[in-house]
Amino acid sequence: MRRMTTGGVALLAIAMMLAAGCGSSDEGGSTSADQTSGGTVGKGTPAKKGGELTVGLAEDPDQLDPTLARTFVGRIVFANMCEKLYDLDENLEIVPQLASALPDTSGDGKTVTIKLRDGIKFNDGTTFDAAAVKTSLDRHRTLEESGRASELAPVSGVKVVDQSTVEIKLSTPFAPLTAQLADRAGMVMSPKQLSKLGEKFATNPVCVGPFKYASRSEGDSIVLERAPNYYDASKVKLDTLTFKVIVESSARASNLRSGDVDVIDRLEPTDLPTIKKDAKLQTLAVTSLGYQGLTVNVGNKDGLGKPPGKVNTPLASQPKLREAFDAAIDRKGIAKIVYANGVEPACGPISPVNPLHDDSAECPGRDVPKAKQLVQESGAKTPVPVTMMLNTDAVALRLGQTIQAMTKEAGFDVKLQPTEFTSALDKGDAGEYDTFQIGWSGRVDPDGDIYEFVAGKGSQNIAGYQSDELDGLLNKARTTNDEAERKDLYKQAVAVVNRDRPLIYLFHEKFITGASKQVAGLKVFGDGLMRFKEAGLAGG
């Protein structure tokens, strides 16, 4: 039995304080039986035509512009109104969506040909064709402040071969291309609407999708309506789909129980036992492709995309302090105390459901003596000040308090800075933070989980991190299709990140969707996106 130190007493105090909210570890752990890489809420129950559903989202989406968007909740909205060239199925396999087949790649890997579906219209009634695909891909690649630019960095040009064929030229072979085109980089926007609105496209977005944009009330709700021009309209049941922003997790659960919303995104494991006891409700748990962690500002002095500069915080200036901070964290303790064992402790970004996950990897346990020694060796004056920016909901606060207590024993003084999510993203971009508790919803190709955040040219490298060694590994992994070689390269890349710690990985989530039993046909996969194309009210 491990001897309880002073820090252990502090953690026990937090655990007792949170016991009512967390529930027992046995109840929280029961979600594992429901785990899957994808599934359907109300499977086997037919959905009737018509009606509306209201969905509680955990955050307010940022811009509804596929080129500029950054938030996970925005991707949930996009999944229902902006289709992509490719998508994922419930087994996390890439399948054609607006494309008619998987890409054809030349022998040298530098020319990729994509055939498109015929007879498709955008939600404004205009024609979807190869020219429209080129317009969107070029915008993703070249628009200033594009969040997709680094995702498509090897693309040197896009050519219209004929109305139903596009040819993508690459400067170098690019293994993640199809996976990138199965996300926002593959979303195709109406050229007519782009021409009309330009950089204000987000105010009235038009794509191809089962639903079309109707209205938005910032910070409150987004309303979509059934799209009459959709090519697969016979499968769409709902008339209206409303996304309502409910940041507090307990409030989302309460709204579900009261019937004020029909579906909620990311039900917390601590709320799961109560939901499961309600005969009117149902749940679906899937293992996330993503991760949660701490981003450390090690070099973002002048803003995202600018060359790294000197950041005058203890964690930025002293790698030993980052190592000490990491050593003071108990990932298994976080899983138990904060999430009732409803998350998977982790020290890397690649999910266990990803084929390229390193199954041999093990996270080191909490080592307070080592952390104290590292702090002493750094010469830093204790307590070492650290400011942690995090979301405003109660669960984020519990996580922050737990890390605060864990690291205090090693000599750190963590101040929590709750910040509204989109404001936090802006502060992160500007480099106006010390540490930022933020996660990533995950991609089916590991490149999408690593490159954007820690590569020198990563479009979301808010840490301001630069490593030629890491860039070399990531760029090599982009150019080979050999799965074993890529797996080894990502193993090496994660080791570099874990050595330098611009990101301190904490755990992989389980996406738990809560819904009324009146909901049928809602699909949720390991990317966490709720797909309402065939969803509706039960009873058809």
FIMIDREN-195729 format. One record per residue: x, y, z of N, C-alpha, C, O in turn. Coordinates in steps of 0.05 Angstrom, whole numbers, plus 5000, padded with zeros to 4 digits. Example, Ala and Ser with C-alpha at 12.3 -4.5 7.8 and 13.67 -1.06 7.14 Angstrom:
526448865156524649105156526449345156528549345169/525749555142527349795143525850015157526850235161/
END
This chain:
501749765000500050005000501850255000503650275016/501250444982502850684980502350865004500050905012/504550975015504251165037503151425027504051525006/501151545041499951795032501552035041502052065065/502452185022504052425028502152665033499752635031/503352895038501753145041500053195016497753265018/501353144992499853184968497652984965495453044955/498052734976495952534975493652624992491352574984/494152755015491952855031490353065016487853065017/491753245001490353444986488553314964486353404960/489653104952488052974931485652834943483552834931/486052714966483852584979481652784986479252724984/482453024995480553235001478953304977476453344978/480253324954478753384929476853164922474553214914/477852914925476152684918473652684935471452624925/473952744961471652744979469752974971467352944972/470953204965469353434958467753384933465453484930/468853234914467553184889465952934888464752864867/465852784909464652514909461752524899460952354884/460252714908457452734900457152774870455352664858/459052934859458852984830459952764813459052714791/462052614824463452414808462052144808462251994789/460552084829459451814831461651614837464051694839/460951364840463051164847464551084822463551104799/467050984826468650904803467450664789467850634765/466050494804464750264791462650354771462550254749/461050554779458950654760460150784736459250744714/462150954742463451094719464850894701464750924676/466150694712467550504696465750334679466650204660/463150324686461350154671460950244642459850094626/461850484635461550574608463150404589462550394565/465250284599467050124581465549904566466249834544/463449804579461949594566460449694541459749534523/460049954540458550074518460450164496459550264475/463050144500464950264482464850134454464249894451/465250294434465350204406466750424390466850654400/467650364366468750574349466550724334467150924321/464150644338461850784325459350634330459350384334/457050774328454550644332452250824326452551044316/449850724331447350874325445650894350445050694363/444851134356442951174378440151094368439251194347/438850924383436150834374436350644351434650634333/438550484350438950294328436650094326435749984346/435750054302433549864297430849984300428849854293/430650234309428050364312427750554288429350734284/425650524272425250704249424550984258423251024278/425551184243424851464248422751554229422851484205/420851704239418651794222419452064208421252204217/418052124187418552364172417452604187415252604198/419052824187418153074199419053104228420252924240/418453334239419153404266421753544269423153604249/422553594294425053734299426453614323425153494341/429053644324430653564347432353794357433253954341/432653814383434354024395436753884408436453694423/439153974402441653854411443154044429443654264421/443953954452445554114471448454074465449553854467/449854294458452754294452454254404476453354574490/456654294480458354364503459654634501460454754521/460054734476461155004472459755144449458155024435/460355394446459355544424461255524400463555584403/460355424377462155404354463355674346462055884351/465655664335466855904324465655954296463355884291/467256064278466156134252465255894236466555694235/462855914224461855694208462855724179461355734160/465455724178466955734153468955514153470855524169/468655314136470555084137473455154134475155014145/474055374121476855454117478055564143480455524149/476455704159477455844182476755704208478055774229/474855524209473855414234475955254249477755144238/475555254276477455114293476154934314477554754324/473654964320472454824343471254554336470354514313/471354374355470054114352467054144349465954004331/465754304365462854334362462054444335459954384325/463854614324463354704297463254474277461754474258/465054274281465054044264462453884266461653754247/461253884290458653744293456553874275455053744262/456554144275454654284258455254234229453454174213/457854254221458654214194457853934184457153904161/458053734201457453454193454653424182454053234168/452953614188450153604179449353804158447153804148/451253974150450654164129452854204108452354334088/455254104114457454144095458853874091460653794105/458053734070459253474064462053514053462753724043/463553294054466353294046466853104023465052954015/469153114011469752923990469752634001468852453987/470652604026470652334039469552364067469452584078/468752134079467752134106468851874119470251714107/468151844145468751594159466251434163464051544164/466551164165464251004172464650914202466451004215/462850754212462850684240465250514248465850484272/466650404228469150264234471650434230473850334231/471150694227473250894223474850844197477150924195/473450724178474650704151473750944134471551044137/475551034117474951264099473351164076474050964063/471151304071469251224049468551474033468651694043/467851444007467151673990464551804001462751674011/464452063998462052214004461252383980459452293965/462452603975461952753950463652643927462952663904/465852513934467352363914465852103908464252013924/466251993885464851743877466551503883465551273882/469151533889470851313894473251413909473751653910/474851233921477351313934479251423913479051353890/481151583921482951713901484751503886485351293896/485451583862487451433847490051583847490151813839/492251463857494751593860496751493840496951243836/498351663828500351593809502551433822502851443847/504251313806506451143816508451303833509451193852/508951553826510851713841509551853865510851993880/506851803868505451913891504952213890504052323910/505352343867505152633866502752733851502252973849/501152553839498752623825496452453836496552213835/494452593846492152453857489652533842488952773839/488252333831485852393815483352303831483252083841/481452483832478952433847476552453829476152663816/474952243827472452243812470252343831470152263854/468452503820466252623836463552503829463152403807/461752523848458952433842457652633823458252873824/455952533806454452703787451752773798450752633816/450552983788447753043794447353163822445153143833/449353283833449153393860448953703858450153833842/447353813876446954103878447654193906447354053925/448754443907449154573933446454643944444354633930/446354723969443854783982442555043972440355113980/444055193955442855423942441855363914440955543899/441955103906440955013880442955023858442354933836/445355123863447455133842448854863840448654693858/450254823818451454563812454054513826455854683826/454254273838456854173849458354043827457353863813/460854123822462554003801465454043808466154143829/467153963790470053973795471054253798472854303814/469854443784470654723787470054823815471654973826/467854733826467154813854469154693874469954823893/469954443869471954313886474554463885475854513906/475454543861477954693859477754963874479555033887/475455093871475055353884475455323915476855483927/474255113926474455083955477254993964478355093983/478454803949481154713956483154933954484854963971/482955103934484755323931484355523953486355643963/481855563962481355753984482555644010483755784025/482155384015483255254039486255284039487455324061/487555274016490455274014491655554017493855594028/490155764007491456024003490256254019491556454022/487856224030486556444044488256514069488956334084/488756764073490156854097488656764122486256784123/490156664142489056564167487556294163486056214181/487856164140486555904137487555704157489955684162/485755564169486455344187487055094173487954894185/486655084146487054844131489654854115490454644104/491055074115493455104098495554894104496554774085/496254854129498254654135497254374131498854194127/494654334132493454074127493853994098493953754091/494054194080494354144052496954254041497154304017/498854284058501454414051502754294026503854444010/502854024023504153914000502653943973503753883952/500254053974498654083949499754333935499654553945/500854283911501954503895499954613874500354833864/497854463868495954563849493554373847493754133853/491254483838488854333834487854393805487554623798/487454173790486654203762483954083757483353863767/482254223741479654113733480153943707480854063686/479853683709480253513686477753513668477953563644/475453473681472853503668470853563690471653603713/468353573684466353663703466253483728465453573750/467053233725466853043747469552933757469652733771/471653073749474352973756476153203764476353403749/477553183787479553373795482253223797482252993805/484353363792487053253794488653433813488853673809/489753313834491253453854494253393850495053163850/495753613847498653583844499953633871499253813886/501853453877503253473903506253523898507453423879/507453683916510253733914511853493924514253463917/510553333940511853083951509552893958507352983963/510052633957507852443965506752523993508252614010/504152483996502852584020500852374030498552384022/501752194048500051974057497452064070495451924067/497352284085494952354099492852494082490752574092/493252534056491552694040488552604041486852774046/488052354037485252264037483952314064481652394065/485452264086484352324112483752614116481752694129/485452794106484953074108482453154092480953324101/482053024070479753084053477152954065474952994054/477452804086475152694101474452874124472952794142/475553114125474953304146474653584133473953594109/475053794148474354064138475854134113474754284096/478254024109479754084084478353974060478954054037/476553774064475153664042472353764038470853674021/471553964055468854084052468854274028470654424024/466654254013466454413988464154613992461954543998/464854873987462955093991461855183964463155163944/459455293965458255403940459855633929460255843943/460955613905462455843893460756093891461856313894/458156063887456456293885456356443911456556693912/456156293933456056423960458756533967458956743980/460856393960463556503965464056763951465256953962/463156773926463457013910461857243922462657473921/459557183933457757383944458757483971458657723976/459657303988460257374016463257394022464057524041/464957254007467857254012468557164040467656944048/470057324054470957244081468657264101469057194125/466257344093463957344111462157104105459757094113/463356904092461856654086460456534110458256424108/461756564133460656434158457956554166456456434181/457256794156454756914164452356784150450056814159/452856644128450756494115451956274098451856284073/453056064111454555864096452755694078450555614086/453755624055452255444036454155224027456255284015/453354984031454954744023452954544010450754614003/453854294008452154064002451653924028453553864043/449153864035448653724060445753664063444053774050/445053484082442253414087440653644099438253644097/442153834112440854064123442154314113444554314106/440754534113441854784104441654984128439954964145/443555174127443655384148441155554147440255634126/439955604171437655774172438156034188437656254179/439356004212439856234229441756174251442355934257/442856384263444556354286444156584306443956814298/444056514331444156704353446656664368446856464383/448656844366451256804377451056734407449756864422/452456524415452556444442450156294452450056204475/448156254434445656124442444955884425444655664435/444555934399443555704383444155744353444755964344/444155514339444355504310442155334299441755114310/440755424279438455284269438955194240439755354223/438554934234438754824207436054724199434454634216/435554734173433054634162433554424141435754424128/431654244136432054034116432554164089431154354081/434554064074435354184049433854054026434153814021/432154204011430554093990432153993966431253823951/434654113962436254043938438153813944439753743926/438153693968440053493975439653243958437353153953/441853123949441752893930440552643943439652463928/440752623969439752383983437452454001437252344024/435752633992433652754009431652554020430552604041/431252334006429352134015430052014042428251914056/432652024050433551904075433352104098433552024121/432852354092432852564113430052574125428052614110/429852554151427252544164426452814176424152894173/428252944190427653184205427053424188428253464167/425253594198424753854185426754054195427754224180/427354044221429054244234430954114254430253924268/433354224255435454134274436554374287437754554274/436254394313437154634328439354554348439054374364/441654684346443854644364443754874385443955104378/443554794410443354994431445854974449446654754457/447155204454449555204470448955194499447655374510/449854974512449554944541452254854552452954614552/453855044561456654994568456954814592458654634592/455354854612455654694637454554414633452254374625/456354214638455653934633453153844649451453704638/453053924674450753844691448153974680446053844682/448354214670445954344658445054204633442654174628/446954104617446253944593444753694601442653634590/445753564622444453314631441653384642439753234638/441453604657438753684668436853744646434453674648/437753884625436053954602435153704588432853694578/436853504587436053244574433953104591431953014580/434253104617432352964635429653104634427552974636/429653374632427153524632425753524605423453594603/427153434584426053434557426353694542425153724520/427853884553428354144539430154104515430054264496/431853904516433453824493433053524488432353384507/433453434464433053154457435652994457435552754461/437853134452440453004450442553184463442253424462/444553064477446753224487449353114478449752864477/451153284473453953224465455653194490455453354508/457352994490459252944512458052944540458753114556/456352754544455452704571457752624589459352454581/458052764612460352694629459952424643457652364650/462052274646461852014660460552044688459151864698/461052274701459852314728456852344727455552304748/455752424704452852454702451552194691449052174691/453152014682452151774669450251604686448151514677/450951544711449251374727446351474729444451324728/446051744733443351854735441851824709439451764709/443251874687441951854661441051564656438851514645/442751374663442151094658439750994674438450804666/439251124696436951044713434351144702432151064711/434451324683432051444672431051284648432351264628/428751164651427650984631426951124605426651004584/426751394605426051544581428551624565428351744544/430951544575433451634562435151394553434751174562/436951454535438851254525441551384521441851624519/443651214520446351314516447951144496447250914491/449951274485451851124467454651234473455051474472/456451054479459251124485461051024463460850794455/462751194452464751114432467451214441467651424454/469551064435472251144442473151364423473051334399/474151584434474951814418477551764403479351624413/477751884380480351904366482152114377484552124371/481052284394482552524404483852484431484052264441/484552714442485952714468485352974482484353164470/485952984508485853224524488653264536489953064543/489553504539492153554550492553844558490654004559/495053914563495854184570497854284549499854154544/497154504536499054634518500654834533499455004548/503254834531505055014545506155224525507155144504/505855474531506955684513509955694517510955824535/511455554499514355554501515655754482518055814486/514155864463515456054444513556234429514456374411/511056234436509056404422509056684434507356754450/511056844426511357114437509757324421508757514433/509657284395508557494378506057404363505057544346/504957164370502457074357502856834339505156784330/500656694334500756454318501856514290501156714277/503656334281504856364255507356534254508656534233/507956674275510356834276512756664286512256464300/515256734280517556584289517556564320516756754333/518456344331518556314360520256534373522256624361/519356624396520856824411521156734440520256524448/522456904456522956834484520556914501519757144502/519356714513517056754531518156744560519356544568/517656954575518856974602517056864624516257004642/516456604622515056464643516856234652518556144636/516556144677518355924686518155674668520155564661/515655594661515455344645516655384618517855194607/516355624606517455664579520555664579521855564561/521755774600524655814600526155584612528555564608/524755404626526155184639524954904631522854834642/526154764612525154494606524954314630523154144632/526754344649526654174673524154224689523054044702/523154474689520654534703518254404689516354314703/518354394663516154254648516253954655514153834658/518653844656518953564663517953514692516553324697/518553704710517653674738514653694740513353544754/513553884725510653924725509253664716507253584728/510253554695509153304684509453074704507552924709/511753054717512252834736510452854760509852654773/509453094767507753134790504853054784503253044803/504153004759501452944751500852644752502452484741/498752574764497852294766495452254746493252334753/496052144723493952114703491751934711489351984706/492451714725490451524735488751664756486351614759/490051824772488551974793486552174781484352204791/487352304759485552484745483152324734480852404737/483752094722481551934711479551854733477151854728/480551784757478851694778477351924792474951924796/478952134799477852354815475952534799473752604808/476752594774475252794758473152654741470952764737/473752424730472052304710470852024717469851884700/471051954743469951694752470851464734469351284728/473451474727474651264709473351244682473351034670/472151464673470751464647472551564624471551614602/475151594629477051674608479451484610479751334629/481051484588483351304586485951474590486551634573/487351434613489851584617491751544594491951324583/493151754586494851734563497151944564496952144578/499351874551501552074549502352104519504752134513/500452084502500852124473498252194460496152154471/498452294435496052394421494452174406492152224398/495651944401494451754383492751564399493651424417/490151554392488151404407488551104405489651004384/487750944425487950654423486350534401486950314392/484350674390482750564368483950624341482950534321/486250774341487550824316489550604310491050514327/489550504285491350284278494350344282495950164286/495050604282497850674286498550744315500650844320/496750674333497350714362499450514370499550284362/501350604387503450434398502450294423502350414444/501650044420500549894442502549834464501749764487/505049864458507149804478507750044496509050014516/506750274489507250524504505950514531503650434534/507450594552506450614579507150884590509350974587/505251004603505751264616507151224642506451044658/509251384648510551364674508551454696506951634691/508751334719506951414741507851674754509951784747/506251774771506852024785509351974802509651774816/511252174801513752144816514452414829515852584818/513252464852513652714866516552764874517552994871/517952564885520852614892522452704868524052884870/521952584845523352664820522652954813524353114806/520053014815519153284808520453494826521353704817/520553434852521853614871524753654864525853884865/526153434858528953454851529453624826531253784826/527753584806528053744781527554044787528954214776/525654104804525154384811527554494824528454724819/528754344842531154434856533454474837534854674839/533854284819536054304799535654544781537654664771/533154624775532654854757533555114769534055314755/533855124796534555374809532255574812532655794821/529855494804527555674806526755714835526955544852/525855954840524756024866522055894870520355914852/521655764892519055634897517355814916518355964932/514655784914513255624894513455744866513355984862/513655564846513955654818511155734808509355564808/510855984798508256064789507455954762509155964743/505055854759504055754734501155854732499555824750/500455964709497656044704496455854683497555814662/494155734690492855544672490255654662488355694677/490055704636487555784623485955534617486955334607/483355544624481655304620478855394616478155634619/477155204608474355274603472855344629473955314650/470455454626468955554649467055364662465855424682/466855114651464854934663466054794687468454804692/464354664702465054544728467054314725468854284742/466754154703468653934700471454034694473353934705/471654244677474254354672475454464697477854444702/473854594714474854694739475754474758477854504771/474354244758475254024774477953914765479653854781/478253904739480753814728483054004736485153924744/482454264733484454464740485154454770487554464777/483154414787483654394816485354154823487054154841/484853934809486253684814489153714806490953634821/489753834782492453884774493854074793496154044800/492354274801493354474820494354334846496454394856/492754154857493454014881495753824877497553794894/495753684854497953494848500653624846502653524856/500753854832503253984827504254154850506554234852/502354224868503154394891505254254908507154384917/505053994911506953854928509753854917511753834931/509953884890512553894877513754174877516054214869/512254374887513254644888512154844868513255054864/509854774856508554954837506055094850504754974867/505555334841503255484850501555544825502055744811/499555374820497955404796495555584802493955534820/495355794786492955974787491155904763492055894740/488655854769486755784747485556034735484956224749/485256024709484256254694481956154676482356114652/479556124688477256044671476656254650476456494655/476356164625475956344602474056224582474255984576/472156374573470156284553471756184529473756294521/470755954517472355794499473355944475475755934469/471656084460472556224436474556454444476356504428/474056574466475956784476478656654482480756764477/478556414494481056264501482556194475485056214475/481156114454482456064429483956314418486156294409/482656544420483856794411486356854428488456934417/486156814454488456864472490756664465493056734466/489956414460491956214452493456294427495856274426/491956384407493156474382495056704386497256714374/494256884404495857124409498257074427499957244430/498356834439500556774458500156904485502056934500/497656974491497057104516496256894537494056904548/497956714543497456504562500056374571502156404557/499956224593502256074603501855774596503355664580/499755654608498855384599495955404593494455574603/495055224575492255224565491254944565492354774551/489254884582488054624582486154604559483954714559/486954464538485454434513485954164501488154054504/484054054487484353804475483853814445483754034433/483653584433483253564404481453324399481753114412/479553354381477553154377478552914361477252704361/480852944349482152704337481652674307479552744297/483552554294483352484265484052194261485552074277/483152084239483651804234486451754225487551534228/487851964215490651944209492252104230491552334234/494251984243495652114264496852384257497252554274/497452424231498552684222496752914232497653124240/494152864231492253074239492153114269490953314278/493352934284493352974313495953094323496153174347/497953104306500653194315501653444300502353644311/501653424273502953624256501953904262503554084265/499353934263498154204266499154354291499254594291/499854194311500254314338503154344346503754514363/504854184334507654194343509654204320512054244325/508854184295510654224273511154524270509454694277/513554594261514254874259512355034242511855274247/511154904221509255034203506354964209504655004193/505954834232503254754240501354994243502055194256/499054984231497255214231495955264258494655474262/496255074277495155114304497355074325496754984348/499755134318502055114336502155354354503955524353/500155374372499955594390502055584412502555774426/503455354415505555324435508055484426509755554442/508255544399510655674389513055494391515255584396/512555244386514655044388516054994361514754994341/518654954362520154904338522254694343523954724361/522254474328524254264331524754154303523054034290/527254184293527954074267527853774268527053644248/528553654291528353364293525553264290525053074275/523653394304520853314301519753364273518453194262/520453594262519453654235520453444215518953364197/522853354218523953144200522352884202521752764182/521752804227520152564231517352584219516452404206/516052814225513352844215513152874185511352764172/515153004173515153034144515652764130514652704109/517352604143517952344131515452164133514852014115/513952184156511552024159509452104139507651944132/509552354130507652444110508152334082506352324065/510552244077511352174050511351874045511751784022/510851704065510851414061508051304067506651394085/507251094052504750964057505150694072503250554076/507650634079508250394093507350424122508350584137/505350274130504050304156506050254179506050404199/507650044177509549984198511650204201512350274223/512550314178514450534180513250784192514450914209/510750844184509451074196508951044226509351234241/508250804234507750754262510350804278510250924300/512550714268515150754282515851054282516851154302/515351194260516051474259514351634278515351824291/511751564281510151714300510951644329510651814347/511851394333512851324360515251504367515451604390/517051544348519351714353518452004356519552154373/516452094340515552374342514352424369514852634381/512652244379511452284405513552294427513252444446/515652134424517852134444519152414445519952504466/519452544422520652814421518853014435519753174451/516252994429514353184442514353134472514353324487/514352884480514352824509516952904523517052944547/519152924508521653014519521653314523522553414543/520653464503520653754504518253884517518254104527/515953734516513453804530512254074522511554234540/512054144496510354364489507354284494505654464497/506854034493504353914500504753694521506553534519/503053694542503153484562500453344559498353444567/500553104548498052954543497052824569498652734585/494452824572493252724597491452474593491852274608/489652484574487852254571486352264545486252464531/485252024537483352004515480551994526480051844545/478752144514475952144523474351914512475151774493/472051864524470051704512467651894506466552014524/466951914481464652084474462151944482461451724471/460652054501458151934510455952114501455652344510/454252024483451952164474449552084490448951844493/448052284501445652234515443252314498443452524484/441052164498438752224481436252124493436151934508/434052254485431452154492430951894476432051854455/429351714488428751464473426951514449426351334434/426051764446424451834423426251894399425351944377/428951884403430851934381431751674369432351484383/431751664343432551424328434351504305434051714293/436151324298437751354273440051554275441151624254/440751644298442951834302445551674303445951504319/447451734284450051594283452251764296452452004291/453851624312456151754325458551564323458351334330/460751674311463151504307465351604325465051784342/467751484322470051554339471051834336472651934352/470251974315470952264312469152434329469552684331/467152314342465352464360463152624347461652754361/463052614321461152774306458352634306458252404300/456352794312453552684311452452734283452252964274/451752514270450752534242447752484242446752264248/446252694236443352694237441952644211439552674208/443452564190442352524164439952344164437852414151/440052124178437851934178436451924205434751744210/437052114222435852114249433152244249432452394231/431652184269428952304272427652214297428852104315/425052274299423452184321422451904316421551834294/422651734336421851454333418851434327417251594336/418151224312415351174307414551154279412251144272/416551144261415951134232415150864222414550834199/
END
